[in-house]
Structures are given as structure tokens and as C-alpha cells.
Amino acid sequence: MTEQPGARSEIAPILATETIRYSQVWEDHLMLERGLDIRPGDDVLSITSAGDNALALLLAGARSVTAIDLNIAQTHLFRLKLAGIRALELPELACLLGLSSGDRAGLLGRVEPLLAEDTVEFWRANAELIDSGLLNAGRLEAYIGGFREKLPGLLSGDLDAFLALHDPALQKDAFAATFGPEFEEAFRYHFGREMMEKQGRDPAQFKYVNEGDVGGYFYERFRGACTGLPLADNFYIACFLTGSYRGLETAPAYLCPGNYARLRDSVDRVSVVTDELERYVRTGPKGTFNKLNLSDIFEYMSEEAAQHLLGALAEWMRPGGRIAYWNLLVPRSSGADQRQLLTPLVDLADSLWRQDRSWFYRAFHVEEVAS
């Protein structure tokens, strides 16, 4: 793989950090599983983030999952989750992550023997994150939490009753009854560009953003998901509005009781890497992976750099594989120069995006590598 000047220099300063940016994954795992068409022979490379979707892809049946992130704090978080799965029963893991009360320090002590030394040191230095609840420990989650603090004065209806609905035909009227004009105004302001640059995301993450009304865009996506998709099992919206899940049965795949025994039996098929994607690809053997989850990494790259990286990844992957990724506020996808290598599966990706329970993203892309 040849290096694209500027791509690494653009993304590294944004993502290289020792602070947890995301303590949970806000990208719908069902879209990934269906878009990538996970099968038993698949070897998946997945951006780590908080690790939730790497585990979902494992549960979907992948042969192996390698989670990669440039941010060492995200690695420490995922290592903790993996060790917790190995050492703890599901209610204990839920407690460790902040979903219930209990002796979290004692649970951490039981997990520590399974952690690398640098990860043990990280969590000892950041014990307050575990004490206060890891589920909302990331920078983004803290930012969302700042909005939740205002909710009691903004709601005009019963939030719990609204979140229990499972019929979009009823949700439109319920939305209007629950979230009035004051909620909309506060939402648009809090999730507008100015506030997000100050508190939610690194200002450098807006380098390529041309969207004028960021807060308005997010509000319309939020309203669309709340009125167009069943709410009762949408843990993304539940956690956004309440800071937790409605129950483990409607939680990320790795926390669902029906999945836990199978997850413990297969978790050794997960590897964790702290590295820059381009550097990892350049030094890794060609054909190791046939499925890639790239999250929204192209958000931080120029169009030229993003297209070059997509083409290089296609050359590096096994023929016939798939790449899946999201666009948040910046439109990015392969271009004409990559058409011999990649075929965009536009209809599939668009149909999946229309069912996006997480609602943040502007677009979803699935591209197939030439056979």
C-alpha cells in the first residue's frame, strides 16, 4: 500500500489521545451485520471505538474480529470489557459498566489479573470513571449527559411511556405530546456546531463540515427516528434520553442475556490493536481480512485522501470482501478512480440507513471488493 500524503497527518492529531472519547458505540450494529453480510469464514477488521460493534460482529458469526484504534484509551476500555466477559457473570459485568449499583472496585479487582499491565495502570489512574459509571464516561457521552440534565424542564409528556412504544403509527402524536417547542429549541442549540466544538467533539473534526444548521440537522434526524422506527427496542434513543438502557434484553448485543454464554465461548477470537489504520495496513499481510467496519473515519479526511485509502484497502483485502462505513456531516465515498476495485452497493446501504436506530448519521455506505 502506498502512502497518501496528508491522510495520516490529518487524522492522527484528532484521534491520538489517552482520553475516552466514546464509552459506547453509537452506530447501529444491525446495519453492519447486514451490510457486511457476516458469514462463518469472515475475518473482520473493525474500528474499536468502545468495542460494542466488534462484539456484535463476533456474535453475528465472524471467524475472527480484530479491533483497531489509534486512541489507547479506547483500547483500555475494550480490554476491560473483554476481561469482564471472561471473568464475570452478566449481572456483574453490567454492574462494572455502571448499569447497576454494587461493588465495582471489587469487580475490577477480579478482572485485573486478565488485563495487560498498562491497562491495569490506566484504570487505577481513572478509577473515578468506573465509580461514576463507565457507560457514560466518554467525552461524547458526557456532552449528551449535559443535555439530559435539562430534560426535566423541557418535557411535556411521560418519557418512559414514550420509550415503551413499538408502533410508529402511534409515535408521531406521542412525540408531539412529549417534546414541545422548548425541547426543540434546547436540542438545536445544544447540538449545534458552536456547542459541539466546545464540548462534544474536537474542533478539528469539523474541518470539512459544510453543514450550516448542524443542530437543525440532528434534530430532524432524531425526530425521524422517534416517529418512524419502533422505540421499545431502540437502546440508542433510550440511552440518549435516559443515560441507560431499558433492560439488558434491549441493550447492545454483547449485554443481551441470550447471547452471553455464546459470547464467552467465542471471545478468544477477538484481537485488539492500538495503531493507525493506514500504518497497520501497510505492514500487515495482504488478504488477512475480507470484511471491514470503518466507522466514520473518513469524516476527518479530505475527499482525495479518503478515496485513496478506500482504494488501497480494497487492494489489501481478500477479493469479494466488503467495506462498511458511515458519513456523519461530511460526504465521503469511493470515486471513479476506484471503480475497478470497489462496487458501491447503493440500494442495500440506503435501505439499511433508512432503518438506522442510532439516527445520527447522514449516510451509510457498503462497498464490495472486486473478485
C-alpha positions as CSV (number, residue, x, y, z in Angstrom):
1,M,0.0,0.0,0.0
2,T,1.4,3.4,-1.0
3,E,1.1,6.2,1.5
4,Q,-1.2,9.1,0.7
5,P,0.4,12.4,1.7
6,G,-1.7,14.2,4.2
7,A,-4.1,11.4,5.2
8,R,-2.2,10.2,8.2
9,S,-1.3,13.7,9.3
10,E,-4.9,14.8,9.1
11,I,-6.4,12.1,11.3
12,A,-3.6,11.3,13.8
13,P,-3.8,14.5,15.8
14,I,-7.5,14.2,16.1
15,L,-7.7,10.6,17.2
16,A,-4.4,10.0,19.1
17,T,-5.3,10.7,22.7
18,E,-5.4,9.0,26.1
19,T,-8.9,10.2,26.8
20,I,-12.0,8.1,26.3
21,R,-14.0,9.7,23.5
22,Y,-16.7,7.1,23.3
23,S,-17.8,4.8,26.1
24,Q,-20.4,3.1,24.0
25,V,-20.9,2.8,20.2
26,W,-23.5,5.0,18.6
27,E,-23.5,3.1,15.2
28,D,-26.3,0.6,14.7
29,H,-24.8,-2.9,14.8
30,L,-27.7,-4.4,12.8
31,M,-26.7,-2.2,9.8
32,L,-23.1,-3.5,10.0
33,E,-24.1,-7.2,10.3
34,R,-26.5,-7.0,7.3
35,G,-24.3,-4.6,5.2
36,L,-21.2,-6.7,5.7
37,D,-23.2,-10.0,5.3
38,I,-21.3,-11.7,8.1
39,R,-20.6,-15.4,7.5
40,P,-18.6,-18.1,9.4
41,G,-15.5,-17.7,7.3
42,D,-15.2,-14.0,7.7
43,D,-12.2,-12.2,9.2
44,V,-13.2,-8.7,10.2
45,L,-11.2,-5.6,10.9
46,S,-13.3,-3.2,12.9
47,I,-12.6,0.3,14.3
48,T,-12.7,-0.3,18.1
49,S,-14.4,2.8,19.5
50,A,-16.0,1.2,22.6
51,G,-15.9,-2.3,21.3
52,D,-19.6,-2.9,21.2
53,N,-19.8,-3.5,17.4
54,A,-16.7,-5.6,17.3
55,L,-18.5,-7.9,19.7
56,A,-21.7,-7.7,17.7
57,L,-19.8,-8.8,14.6
58,L,-18.4,-11.7,16.6
59,L,-21.8,-12.7,17.7
60,A,-23.1,-12.5,14.1
61,G,-20.8,-15.4,13.3
62,A,-17.4,-14.0,12.1
63,R,-14.5,-16.3,12.4
64,S,-12.3,-13.6,13.8
65,V,-12.6,-9.9,14.7
66,T,-9.6,-7.6,15.1
67,A,-10.5,-4.3,16.7
68,I,-8.1,-1.4,15.9
69,D,-8.0,2.2,17.3
70,L,-5.4,4.9,17.4
71,N,-6.7,6.0,20.8
72,I,-5.1,3.9,23.5
73,A,-7.9,4.8,25.9
74,Q,-10.4,3.1,23.7
75,T,-8.1,0.0,23.7
76,H,-8.1,0.1,27.5
77,L,-11.9,0.3,27.6
78,F,-12.3,-2.6,25.2
79,R,-9.8,-4.7,27.0
80,L,-11.7,-4.2,30.2
81,K,-14.9,-5.3,28.6
82,L,-13.3,-8.4,27.2
83,A,-11.7,-9.3,30.5
84,G,-15.1,-8.7,32.2
85,I,-16.8,-11.1,29.8
86,R,-14.2,-13.7,30.6
87,A,-14.2,-13.3,34.4
88,L,-17.7,-12.1,35.4
89,E,-21.3,-13.2,35.1
90,L,-23.5,-10.9,33.1
91,P,-25.1,-9.1,36.1
92,E,-21.6,-8.4,37.4
93,L,-20.4,-7.1,34.0
94,A,-23.4,-4.9,33.9
95,C,-22.6,-3.5,37.3
96,L,-18.9,-2.9,36.4
97,L,-20.1,-0.9,33.4
98,G,-22.4,1.2,35.6
99,L,-25.7,-0.3,34.7
100,S,-26.5,-1.2,38.3
101,S,-25.1,-0.5,41.7
102,G,-22.6,-2.7,43.5
103,D,-19.0,-3.2,44.5
104,R,-17.4,-2.0,41.2
105,A,-14.0,-1.8,42.8
106,G,-14.2,-5.4,43.9
107,L,-15.3,-6.4,40.4
108,L,-12.4,-4.5,38.9
109,G,-10.1,-6.4,41.2
110,R,-11.4,-9.7,39.9
111,V,-10.8,-8.6,36.3
112,E,-7.3,-7.1,36.8
113,P,-5.4,-10.4,36.6
114,L,-6.7,-10.8,33.0
115,L,-5.6,-7.3,31.9
116,A,-2.3,-6.1,30.4
117,E,-0.1,-4.1,32.8
118,D,-0.7,-0.8,31.0
119,T,-4.4,-1.3,31.1
120,V,-4.3,-2.0,34.9
121,E,-2.4,1.2,35.4
122,F,-4.9,3.1,33.2
123,W,-7.9,2.0,35.2
124,R,-6.2,2.5,38.6
125,A,-5.4,6.1,37.5
126,N,-9.0,6.5,36.3
127,A,-10.9,4.7,39.0
128,E,-13.4,7.6,39.2
129,L,-14.7,6.7,35.7
130,I,-15.7,3.2,37.0
131,D,-17.1,4.6,40.2
132,S,-19.3,7.0,38.4
133,G,-20.3,4.5,35.7
134,L,-18.4,3.6,32.5
135,L,-21.4,3.7,30.3
136,N,-21.4,7.5,30.3
137,A,-17.6,8.1,30.8
138,G,-16.7,9.2,27.3
139,R,-16.4,12.8,26.1
140,L,-19.4,12.4,23.8
141,E,-21.5,10.7,26.5
142,A,-20.7,13.5,29.0
143,Y,-21.7,16.0,26.4
144,I,-25.0,14.2,25.8
145,G,-25.4,14.0,29.6
146,G,-25.2,17.8,29.7
147,F,-28.3,17.9,27.6
148,R,-30.1,15.3,29.7
149,E,-29.7,17.4,32.8
150,K,-32.0,20.0,31.2
151,L,-34.7,17.4,30.2
152,P,-36.9,17.6,33.3
153,G,-37.7,21.2,32.5
154,L,-38.2,20.5,28.8
155,L,-40.5,17.5,28.6
156,S,-44.2,17.9,28.2
157,G,-45.1,14.2,28.5
158,D,-44.2,10.9,30.1
159,L,-40.8,9.9,28.7
160,D,-40.9,6.3,30.0
161,A,-44.2,5.7,28.3
162,F,-43.0,7.2,25.1
163,L,-39.9,5.0,25.0
164,A,-42.0,1.9,25.6
165,L,-43.9,2.4,22.3
166,H,-43.4,0.0,19.5
167,D,-45.8,1.3,16.9
168,P,-44.6,4.2,14.7
169,A,-48.2,4.9,13.9
170,L,-48.7,6.0,17.5
171,Q,-45.3,7.5,18.0
172,K,-45.9,10.7,15.9
173,D,-48.6,12.0,18.1
174,A,-46.7,10.8,21.2
175,F,-43.6,12.6,20.1
176,A,-45.5,15.9,19.8
177,A,-47.0,15.4,23.2
178,T,-43.7,14.6,24.8
179,F,-41.3,17.0,23.2
180,G,-42.6,20.5,22.7
181,P,-41.1,23.7,21.3
182,E,-38.8,24.3,24.3
183,F,-37.3,20.9,23.9
184,E,-36.7,21.5,20.2
185,E,-35.1,24.9,20.8
186,A,-32.8,23.5,23.5
187,F,-31.9,20.5,21.4
188,R,-31.0,22.6,18.3
189,Y,-28.8,24.8,20.5
190,H,-27.0,22.1,22.5
191,F,-26.2,20.0,19.4
192,G,-25.4,22.9,17.2
193,R,-21.9,23.4,15.8
194,E,-20.8,26.0,18.3
195,M,-21.6,23.9,21.4
196,M,-20.3,20.7,19.8
197,E,-16.9,22.3,19.0
198,K,-16.6,23.5,22.6
199,Q,-17.8,20.4,24.4
200,G,-18.7,17.4,22.2
201,R,-16.1,16.9,19.6
202,D,-12.6,18.2,18.8
203,P,-12.9,21.4,16.7
204,A,-10.6,19.7,14.2
205,Q,-13.3,17.2,13.5
206,F,-15.3,20.0,11.8
207,K,-12.6,20.9,9.3
208,Y,-14.5,19.5,6.3
209,V,-18.0,20.2,7.6
210,N,-20.1,22.5,5.4
211,E,-23.5,21.9,7.0
212,G,-24.9,25.3,8.1
213,D,-27.5,24.3,10.6
214,V,-25.9,21.3,12.5
215,G,-28.3,21.5,15.4
216,G,-31.3,21.5,13.0
217,Y,-29.9,18.6,11.1
218,F,-29.5,16.5,14.2
219,Y,-33.0,17.4,15.5
220,E,-34.7,16.3,12.2
221,R,-32.8,13.0,12.3
222,F,-33.8,12.5,15.9
223,R,-37.4,13.3,15.2
224,G,-37.4,11.0,12.2
225,A,-36.1,8.0,14.2
226,C,-38.5,8.7,17.1
227,T,-41.5,8.7,14.8
228,G,-40.5,6.3,12.0
229,L,-39.0,3.3,13.8
230,P,-40.2,1.2,16.8
231,L,-38.9,2.7,20.0
232,A,-39.3,-0.1,22.5
233,D,-36.1,-2.0,21.5
234,N,-34.2,1.1,20.4
235,F,-31.5,1.3,23.0
236,Y,-29.7,4.1,21.2
237,I,-32.5,6.5,21.8
238,A,-33.3,5.2,25.3
239,C,-29.7,5.7,26.3
240,F,-29.5,9.1,24.6
241,L,-32.5,10.3,26.6
242,T,-32.1,8.5,29.9
243,G,-28.4,7.6,30.2
244,S,-29.1,3.9,30.4
245,Y,-30.9,1.0,28.7
246,R,-34.5,-0.1,29.4
247,G,-33.2,-3.5,30.3
248,L,-30.5,-6.0,29.2
249,E,-32.9,-7.6,26.8
250,T,-33.0,-4.3,24.9
251,A,-29.3,-3.5,25.2
252,P,-26.3,-3.8,22.9
253,A,-25.8,-7.4,21.6
254,Y,-23.0,-8.3,24.0
255,L,-25.1,-7.5,27.0
256,C,-28.2,-9.5,26.0
257,P,-28.7,-12.5,28.3
258,G,-29.4,-14.8,25.4
259,N,-26.0,-14.0,23.8
260,Y,-23.7,-14.1,26.9
261,A,-22.8,-17.8,27.1
262,R,-22.1,-17.9,23.3
263,L,-20.0,-14.7,23.7
264,R,-17.9,-16.2,26.4
265,D,-17.2,-19.2,24.3
266,S,-16.1,-17.1,21.3
267,V,-14.4,-14.1,22.9
268,D,-10.9,-15.5,22.4
269,R,-11.4,-14.9,18.6
270,V,-11.2,-11.2,19.3
271,S,-7.8,-9.3,19.0
272,V,-7.2,-5.7,20.0
273,V,-4.7,-3.5,18.3
274,T,-3.6,0.1,19.0
275,D,-2.4,1.5,15.8
276,E,-3.2,3.9,12.9
277,L,-5.2,2.1,10.3
278,E,-3.0,3.1,7.4
279,R,0.2,2.1,9.1
280,Y,-1.4,-1.2,10.2
281,V,-2.5,-2.0,6.7
282,R,0.9,-1.1,5.2
283,T,2.7,-3.5,7.5
284,G,0.1,-6.3,7.6
285,P,-0.1,-9.3,5.2
286,K,-2.4,-8.8,2.3
287,G,-5.6,-10.8,2.3
288,T,-5.9,-11.2,6.1
289,F,-9.3,-9.6,6.2
290,N,-12.4,-9.8,4.0
291,K,-14.8,-7.5,5.9
292,L,-14.0,-4.0,7.3
293,N,-16.0,-1.8,9.6
294,L,-14.5,1.7,9.3
295,S,-17.0,3.6,11.5
296,D,-16.9,7.2,10.3
297,I,-13.1,7.6,9.9
298,F,-13.5,9.5,6.5
299,E,-15.2,12.3,8.4
300,Y,-11.7,13.6,9.2
301,M,-10.1,13.3,5.8
302,S,-10.1,15.2,2.6
303,E,-12.0,13.7,-0.3
304,E,-8.8,12.8,-2.1
305,A,-7.3,11.1,1.0
306,A,-10.5,9.2,1.7
307,Q,-10.7,7.8,-1.8
308,H,-7.1,6.9,-1.9
309,L,-7.4,5.0,1.4
310,L,-10.6,3.1,0.2
311,G,-8.8,2.0,-3.0
312,A,-5.7,0.9,-1.0
313,L,-7.9,-1.0,1.4
314,A,-9.6,-2.8,-1.5
315,E,-6.3,-3.9,-2.9
316,W,-5.2,-5.1,0.5
317,M,-8.4,-7.1,1.3
318,R,-9.4,-10.5,0.1
319,P,-11.3,-10.4,-3.2
320,G,-15.1,-10.3,-2.9
321,G,-15.0,-8.7,0.6
322,R,-17.0,-5.7,1.8
323,I,-16.3,-2.4,3.4
324,A,-18.9,-0.6,5.5
325,Y,-18.7,2.9,6.9
326,W,-20.9,5.9,7.9
327,N,-20.9,9.6,6.9
328,L,-21.8,12.0,9.7
329,L,-21.6,15.5,8.4
330,V,-19.1,15.1,5.6
331,P,-20.0,13.2,2.4
332,R,-17.2,10.7,1.6
333,S,-17.2,7.6,-0.6
334,S,-15.1,5.9,-3.3
335,G,-14.8,7.7,-6.6
336,A,-14.5,6.9,-10.3
337,D,-10.8,6.0,-9.9
338,Q,-11.7,3.2,-7.5
339,R,-14.5,1.6,-9.7
340,Q,-12.3,-1.3,-10.9
341,L,-11.7,-2.1,-7.3
342,L,-14.9,-1.3,-5.5
343,T,-18.6,-1.5,-6.3
344,P,-20.9,0.6,-4.2
345,L,-24.0,-1.4,-3.0
346,V,-26.1,1.7,-3.1
347,D,-29.6,0.2,-2.7
348,L,-28.5,-2.1,0.1
349,A,-26.8,0.7,2.0
350,D,-29.7,3.1,1.5
351,S,-32.3,0.6,2.7
352,L,-30.2,-0.1,5.8
353,W,-29.7,3.6,6.5
354,R,-33.5,4.2,6.5
355,Q,-33.7,1.7,9.4
356,D,-30.8,3.4,11.3
357,R,-31.9,3.2,15.0
358,S,-28.9,5.4,16.0
359,W,-30.1,8.3,13.8
360,F,-27.0,10.5,14.0
361,Y,-25.6,9.7,10.5
362,R,-26.3,11.3,7.2
363,A,-25.4,8.2,5.1
364,F,-24.3,4.6,5.3
365,H,-22.0,3.0,2.6
366,V,-21.3,-0.6,1.7
367,E,-18.8,-1.2,-1.0
368,E,-17.8,-4.6,-2.4
369,V,-14.3,-5.5,-3.4
370,A,-13.8,-6.9,-6.9
371,S,-13.5,-10.7,-7.1
